[in-house]
Amino acid sequence: MRSKNSGGRQMAAIAAVVLFALLGCGGGGNGEKLTIQNAGSDTMVNLAQHWAEVYAKIDTTVSVEVSGGGSGTGIAALINGTVDLANSSRKIHADESERARSNTGSVPVEYIVGYDALAVYVHKDNPLEEITLEQLAEIYGTGGTITAWSQLGVNNAGCAKDEIIRVSRQSNSGTYEYFREAISHAKGQSLDFKLGSVDMNGSKDVVELVAKTPCAIGYSGMGYATPQVKMLRVTRKAGEPAYAPTVATTQDQTYPIARPLYMYAPGSPRPHVQRFLDWIHSEAGQKLVEESGYVPIPHTAASENAGNP
């Protein structure tokens, strides 16, 4: 994968976008709009749609077409050369980058476009307030021994059988992969997920199921929180401070399961795609990150990620 350096071209690029729109230049040269195909992470799909809707008013010559399906789906499309930008809540693997280079002739270029705290959700009436990564490994990981709420020291009155219902994601999800890595790290060994979890296709689906299931626990982006669920404080180890998933605890890295959100371009982006990326890294684009429930990247880092491929 190719790295990119910052440039001070962000402001110039934004100005170019505005000038381009003011001049009413036709995207395709014949009045047709240029399109940007953007697919991948379900964690990011609401944010990506928000970006697309707002950007449509800024550069009327460009249409951004967004779809989800999971990080694996987006990266597969990148490998096949069918997207301009792949959204991913995990880092691309070396073998995936090599397959993209082999198929398209270009090395994927990585952009960090924001951060997400991966929240651990329970029903709003569940008395549990915090959890350790080690306990999550015992709940979700192969060989784990925690199967009941009472083993976590609480009386979950809404759950008559006391059985923990594990809500997870499908295996092509970047969130699935990131969470598995987090609990593996906590146990000091590579873990797979136990069989028997309820696996959902989307981030929103996980939260909705937990909201109506008093026995359930699930993990999803903090941007999907609703009043019907509770986000637990999380600590790395028993006895250490536990932190809630917030903008502040993600930026200062005290929340233990926070991660970058990525976009991958198949080589050097075309000019209209680069302008869109520059706008995403601008103050206006990053404001939408926070409005969508995620964590904006610091200004300096945003400038670095908006630079030239």
ABEGO torsion letter per residue (X at the ends): XBBBBBBAAAAAAAAAAAAAAAAGBBAAGAGBBBBBBBBEBAAAAAAAAAAAAAAAAABAABBBBBBBGEAAAAAAAAAAGABABBBBABBBBAAAAAAAAAAAGBBBBBBBAEBBBBBBBBBAABABABBBAAAAAAAABBGBABABAAAAGBBBAABAAGBBBBBBBBAABAAAAAAAAAAAAAAGBBBBBBBGBBBBABAAAAAAAAAABAABBBBBBAAABBAABBBBBBBABBGBBBBBBBAAAAAAGABABBBBBBBBBBEBBBAAAAAAAAAAABAAAAAAAAAAGBBBBBAAAAAAAABBX
